[in-house]
Amino acid sequence: MKTLLKVLCILTFIYSGITFICSAVVAIPDETFWTVFFEKFEEELENQGHQEQMLQLIDLDMAKILFSNRSYFVFMAFLCACSVVGAAFMLKKRIIGFHIYTLAHLLMIVLPLIIFRNMNFSIGGTIFSLIIIGLYALAIFKKPAADNDGGTYTY
């Protein structure tokens, strides 16, 4: 189970680290920046003649709503940092890490529902988060039958 814990922690460091960086980058500029960004983006699409194709792929109105509400990205960056801290504690065999990680991910599930009231609930994201939390719980709380010295593994 030690290997499973290490793999999960490494994946957490990668995923949460990248998400933290992306959320922090989006949260820093103000609304004016994103308004100008989307105006220039639409102009560039028109100039290149790809506007209709790209607009089929991107819902610009929804993107504008998402990027104009910086508080979502500030909270996501904070929760991702908590997730990394929780994984680091778990690597050091501190049970508080599991609680920090679990709380952060449960809040990540409900955060879009709280901030964007008309946004759909992500069942896939919820199931994935719960599976990862379950794997962490398995890696942490499952005790092997016995070690070579006859003792049992305790977390």
WOMO-V220109 format. One record per residue. N is the residue number from 1. PHI is phi as a letter, one per 30 degrees, with the letter a starting at -180 (none if undefined). Layout:
N&PHI / N&PHI
//
This chain:
1&none / 2&d / 3&d / 4&e / 5&d / 6&d / 7&d / 8&d / 9&d / 10&d / 11&d / 12&d / 13&e / 14&d / 15&d / 16&d / 17&d / 18&d / 19&d / 20&d / 21&d / 22&d / 23&d / 24&d / 25&d / 26&d / 27&d / 28&d / 29&d / 30&d / 31&d / 32&d / 33&e / 34&d / 35&d / 36&d / 37&e / 38&d / 39&d / 40&d / 41&d / 42&d / 43&d / 44&d / 45&d / 46&d / 47&d / 48&c / 49&i / 50&c / 51&d / 52&d / 53&d / 54&d / 55&d / 56&d / 57&d / 58&c / 59&c / 60&d / 61&d / 62&d / 63&d / 64&d / 65&d / 66&d / 67&d / 68&d / 69&c / 70&d / 71&d / 72&e / 73&d / 74&d / 75&d / 76&d / 77&d / 78&d / 79&d / 80&d / 81&d / 82&d / 83&d / 84&d / 85&d / 86&d / 87&d / 88&d / 89&d / 90&d / 91&d / 92&d / 93&i / 94&c / 95&d / 96&e / 97&d / 98&d / 99&d / 100&d / 101&d / 102&d / 103&d / 104&d / 105&d / 106&d / 107&d / 108&d / 109&d / 110&c / 111&e / 112&d / 113&d / 114&d / 115&d / 116&c / 117&d / 118&c / 119&d / 120&d / 121&d / 122&c / 123&d / 124&d / 125&d / 126&d / 127&d / 128&d / 129&d / 130&d / 131&d / 132&d / 133&d / 134&d / 135&d / 136&d / 137&d / 138&d / 139&d / 140&d / 141&c / 142&d / 143&c / 144&d / 145&e / 146&a / 147&d / 148&d / 149&d / 150&j / 151&d / 152&c / 153&d / 154&b / 155&d
//
